[in-house]
């Protein structure tokens, strides 16, 4: 094989042999002898650079943000961008394997299915159950399977629906964000259940998560292998993420404006998690006849799920469960959740409450409290605060396209975007506009938006921000 000096001499000779060649400044000479070699050299330089990025987590993180270079790699090797990303993902997994670390799998969406009927179950039905494995279906096409046997005796009357209801924990049959669905969208009973004619979900299912992304996995691995001590905020975070099926969390410590328990004195750490896993629990106690009962059983409650009450008295007791939203321990295993009675049980009677809690809160708190993980700080695990976002705007579409189809496509994209937002992340109007223009057939987004704000607020803002205690999720999405 000839060396580069011979290539240069051959090119020079060819130029002088062809007197018609224009060698003036800024002209281009194309030589078929050297072009293939130059092309291969260029490809090898790109390959070497690409490979060097893949040798470290920080290099991969840099690579993933360099879209221009990734496109160059795609063109140089005549492949697709998806294949390039697949190579990067394999490299991340292999590199993490050197440290015995694996990517977190996608999680199934979980929540409460509300079976309902116009009449209360007869006394002869109270021993019946809705069996684990019963299947319902949502309008998004996803199916959802019940997780536990639930007795008909746990029924209650819902005044909003004017129907008798039974709450059953369930999960989506498919992992990932595809299982997330808005409230009132689970509508079809696929596994017949005697006596129960209808089904819904009074609460949106928003906790399905996709497989851990390359940037998130790289960041977690890089932080975990950096030797963070579990006595630091970063160490506490890494310790929880490494040993629990938690995908998103924040840690708030001394001096942080979001710390509400120690008034700035230090010594306390609050851990906020977004992940939710409904778990049905019971708590039995002796009533003192008060109009309010603070729950001493498992907490925190899932406030949107109903409570079933039984008492050994000769009349029906009536109460509603109220989640703690004001104390420094709200959303934790120490939250001041309560039952407010409109018809209270008599003093001395035995009362049993059946309700739902977030299992992850208690699991992570137990993990933190174990010997060897208590770092000297008072660590309390809390439920991060959901911020529903309402987005209302109008669009114009090109002739020949279906307005309803385009609205449906944009709505799904917006819901998917909001369903993956993490704690402390923001949302801009431009994010929604850019998302809309990825749909074929849309002519323009009509400005200004009718609403772009937190559901609890009115009006339109440019950016919706969150604190370290909050994360965004879909509220009312209306496109006209």
N, C-alpha and C positions, 0 to 999 in steps of 0.2 A: 504494500500500500504506500502511495506517495505521501510525503509530508507536506506541511503547509507552505514551505518555501518553494517546493516544486509546483504546487498549485498556483502560487503567485507568478512564477516565471512563465508557466504555460499561458496564464491569462494575459500577461504582458506581451508575449510573443504573438498571441492571437490578435491582440489589438493592433500591433504594428504591422502584421501581415495583411490586415484589412484596412487599407488607407481610407476607405469610405466611412469608417467609424467616427462619430462625433465625440471628441474627448473634451469638449469645452466644459467649463464649470457648470455644475447643476444639471448636467446631462446624466443619463443612466445607461449603463452597458450591461446587457444580459448575456451571460455566457453559459451555455448548456452544460459545459464541463464542470463548472464550479457550483452551479445552483443546487443540485441535489446534495452535495456535501454541506453547503452552507445551511440548507434546510434541516439536515440531520443534526448538525452542530447546534442549531437554534433549539430544536426539540429536546436535545440532551440537556441543554442548559435549563430549560423549563422543567424537565423531569427532575433534575438534581435539586433545583430550588423547591419544587413541590415536595419531594421526598424529605428534604431537610426540615420543612415545616412540620412534618408528621412525626418527628422524633421527640417532641415534648408537648405537654398539655398547653403551655403558653404559646408554642408555635402553632398548634392547631387552632387555638382561640383567635390568634392573629389571622390565620388563613381563612377562617370562616367569615371574617369581616371584610376580606379583600375580594370583593365580588369581581372586580376587573381582572385580577390574576386568575381566579377560578374560570372565568370565561376564556382566558388565554389558554389554560390547560385543556379545556374542552375542545377548542379549535385546533390546537397543536396535535392532539391525538385522535382527532376525528371521532369523538364520542359525545355522549350527552351529559348535561349538567347533573342529571340524576345519578349517572354512573360515577361521576367524580365525587358526589356526596356519599355514595355507597362506599367508595374506597376510603374516604375520610372516616366514616362511621366504623368501618372494620379496624382502621388504625387506632381509633380511640379505644375500642374494646380490647384490642391486643395490648395496647400500652397500659390500660387499667388492669389487665390481667396480671401484669408483672407485679402489681401491688395487691393482688387477690381482691380486687374490687370489681363489681358487676353493675351494669346499668339497671336502674329501677324500671320494673315492668309497668305497663299501662294498668290502670285500676278501673274496675267496673263502677259505674254510677250506682249509688245506693240511696234509698229513701223510703218513704212511707206510701203504700198503696191504700187508698180509702175505699173499701167496699161499702155500698149503701143500698138501702131498701126503704120502701114507704112505711112498712109495719115492723114493730119490734119482734125479735125472735120469740116464739112461744116457749113456755117453760120446758117443753119436751125437746127443744132444739139446743138448750144451753150447754149440753154436753158435746155437741158437734164441734168440729174444728175446720178451719181452713188450713189444709195441709201444706207443709213446706213443699216447694216444687210446683205449686200452682202458677199458671202463666197468664199474664195479661199483655195487652199490646197498646202502644201509643200511636198517635197519628203520624209520627215520624218514621213508622215502620219497625221500630225497635221492639223487642219483647223483653218482659221483665218477670223474674221468677221470685216467688216468696221464699224467705230464708228459714222461717220457723213455723211450727204449728201454732195457731192462735185460736183460742176457744171463743165460741159465739157469746159466751157469758161476759166478754169484755166489751160488748156493744155499748153505745151511748147515743144520745140524741143531739144532732147538730142543728142549731136553730137557723143558721144561715142557709143550709141546704133543705131544711124542713124534712129531714130524713134521719133514719137510724143508721149509724155507721160502725165500722169495725176497721181498726188500723192494723196493717200488716207490714212488717219490714220486708224489703225486697231488694234485689239488685238487677241491673241490666244483664242480659244474656251475653252481651259483647263488651269487651274492655275498651276504654278510651272515651274521648269526649263525644263520640257518636251517641253514647247513651244518655247524655244530658238532654233534658226536655223541660219545657216550660210548664207552669202549673195548669191544671185542667186539660192536659193533653193525653193522659193515659185514659183511654175510653172504652176498651174492648176486653171482655172476659173471654179468654181462650180455653182455659180449663174450667169446666162447669163447676159451680159451687152451689150446693142446694140452698135455696131461699134468698140468695143475694143476686140481685138483678142488674146492678150497675156498679161501675168502678170509676174512680178519678184519682188525681193526685192534687191535693190542696196546696202543696208546696212544690216549687220547681226543683228538679234534680240537677244539681250543678257540680257534683264532686267527682264525676268521671274524668280521668286524666289520661293523656297519651303517654307512650313510653318516653322515658327521660331523653331529652334532646341532647345532641352533641355538645352545644355550648354549656348547658347545665351540668352534664356529666363531667366535662373537662374541668369546669369551675369547682365542682365538688371534690373531684379527685385531687386537683392541685392544692386545694385548701387542706384536705385531710392529710396529705402526705407531707405537709409543711411543718408538722410537729406542733400544732397548736395545743396548748395546755387546756385541759377541761375546766380550769379555773377562770378562763377568759370567756368573754361573750362569744367570740368566734369559736372557741373550743366547745362551749355548751351547744352551740348550733350544730357543729360538725358531729358531736357525739350523738345527738338526737337523730340527725338525718342518717347517720351510718347504721344505727341500731333499731330504727323504727320505720314503718312504711309510710313516712310522712314526706310529701313532695315540696311543700312550701311553708315557710315559717319566718318569723322575725324575732329578735331578742332585744328587749328593752331593759337597760340597766340604770345605774346611778347617774344623775345629771341629765338624763334624756328627758325632754319636755313631755314625752308620752308616758313616763313613769308616774303612776298615780298612787302607789302604795307607800312610798317612803318619804315623800315630800322633799326629795333632794338630798336626804341624809346618807343614802347608800345602804348597801347590805341586802337589797332585794333585787331580784331579777324576774321579769315577766316574759314568758315565752308564748307567742301568739301563733296558732296554727290555723290553716284554712281547711284542712282535710276533715271530713265528717263521715262517721260510720254509725248509723242509728243502732241502738241496742235497747231492747225492751227490758225494764227492770220493775221490781215491786218493792214497796216499803210499807211495813205494818207498824202502827203505833197506837197508843192509847190517847184518845182525844181528851182535851181539857175544856172543851166546849167553846173555845175562842172562835172569833169570826175569821181569823187568819191563822194559817199553820205554815210555819217555815219548814221546808223539807230537809230532813236530816239523812235521808237515804242517798243513793248515788246521784251525782250531779256532774255537769250542768244539764238541765233539761233541754230538750229540743222544743222551744216554745210553741211552734206551729203544729205540733202533734198533740192530739187530744189525750186527756187523762181519764182513766177508768177508776171509779171509786166504789168500793163495797164497804158496808158498815153493819155491825150487829145491832141495829136498832129497828124499830118497827115502822119506820117511815123512810122515804127516799131522801138522801142527802144530795145537795146540789152545790157544786163548786167549780171554779175555773182556775187553771194553773197559770201562774204569772211568772215570767222569767225576770231575774234580777238584771236591771239595766242601769243602776245608779251607784252601786257600791264599788269600792276598789277591787273586790274579788269577783265581780260579775264575769260569767262565762267560764268559771273554773270549778274545780271539785269543791270549793268552799263558797260558791255563789249563794246568795240569799234568795233562792227561788222559793215560791210560796203557793199555797192554795188559798184563794179567797172564797169564803163560803157565803152563799146566799141563803142556803138552808144548812146550818152546821150540824154535825153529829153531836149528840149529847155527851156531857163530861163522863169519862170512864168507859165509853164504848170503844170497841176495837175497829180501827179503820185501816183498810188496805188500799194503797194507791198503785196503779199500774200505769207507767208512762215510759217515755223514751229519753235516752241520754246519748251524748256523743262518746262512743267507746274510746276513740283515740285520745280524748282529753285525759281520761283516767289511766289508760295504758301508758302514755308518755309520763304522766305524773308519777306513777308507780316506778317506772324505769329511773327517773331522776332521783327518787327518794331512796333507791337501793344503796346499800353500803358500797362505797367505792366511787359513787357518782355524785355524792353530796359534796359540793366544792366549798362549803362554808357560807354560801349565800342562801337566802331564802328564795328558792325558785318556785314560781307558780305558773302552771300551764293554763292558758286561756284560749277560748274560741275567738279567732279573729272576726272582725265585724264586716258583714256583707254590706256593700253599698250598691243597691240596685240603680241602674242607669236607665233613664228614659230618653229615647231618641225618636223625634218626630220630624220628618221632612218630606218634601215632594220631589218627584223626578219627572223627566220627559224622556220618552223613548222614540226610537226611529220607527218609521212606518214599516209594517210587516212583522213586527215583534209583539209578543204578548205581554201586556203590562203586568198581568197577574203573575206570569211565570218569572218575570224579571224581579218583581217585588219579593216573591218567595225566595229567589236565589240570593238577593241582597240581604234579606232578613236572616237567612241561615248563616251567611258569612259573618254578619255582625254578631249574632249570638255565639258563634264559634270563637270569634275574636275575644269577646268579653268573657267567655267561659274559661279562657286560658290566662287571663290576667292574674298576676301575682300581687302579693302584699306590696304596698308602696308604689305600685305602678300607676301611670297616668293614661288618660285617653284624650286625644285631640280631635277636633272637628275634621282636620285634614286626614286623619286615619280613616274615618268613615267615608269621606269623599273619595279617597284613593281606592278604598275597597269597592265602592260602588262602580267605579270605572273599569274594574276587572270583569264586569259582566257584559257580555256581548249584547248589543241592542240598546244600551242606555245612551241617550243623547246628551243629557246634562242633569246635574243635581241643582235644583232650584234653591238659591240662597235668598235670605238667610234661613237657617233651620227654624222650625216652629218651636222645638225644644231640644236642648242638648244639655242635660244637667242630671244631678242626683234626683232620684224619684221623689225625695222628700222636699225638693226645692222647685221653684218655678223659673221660667225663663231659659235663656240660652247663654252659655259661656263658651270661650274658646278652648279651654282645657279643664278637664275634670281631674283633680288631684286626690291622692289618698295619703293617709298617715301610715306609720309603721304598724298600726292596729287594724288597718282596713284593706279590703280588696274589692275590686269592681266585678259585678255580675249583671246579666241582662235584666232590665226591668221591662217597661212597655216599649216595644219597637213598632212604630207605625210609619208606613211609607205610603204616600198617595201619589 
